[in-house]
C-alpha cells in the first residue's frame, strides 16, 4: 500500500513555525484528554488523582 501524502504536504508546508507549534500542542492536549477519558471509562473505580497520575506516567514514560 502506498502512502498518499499529496493532500498533507501542502497543508503542512503552508504553516508557519508558530502555527505548527500551536497545532502540535493542540494535538498533545487532545491526546491527554482522550487518555483521561479512556481511563475513566475502563477504570471507573480510580480517583481523579489516580487517573491524573496514570495519564502523566503514560505521557512521560510511554506506558499504557
Buried (B, 14 or more C-beta within 10 A) or exposed (E): EEEEEEEEEEEEEEEEEEEEEEEEEEEEEEEBEEBBEEBEEEEEEBEEEEBBEBBEEBEEEEEE
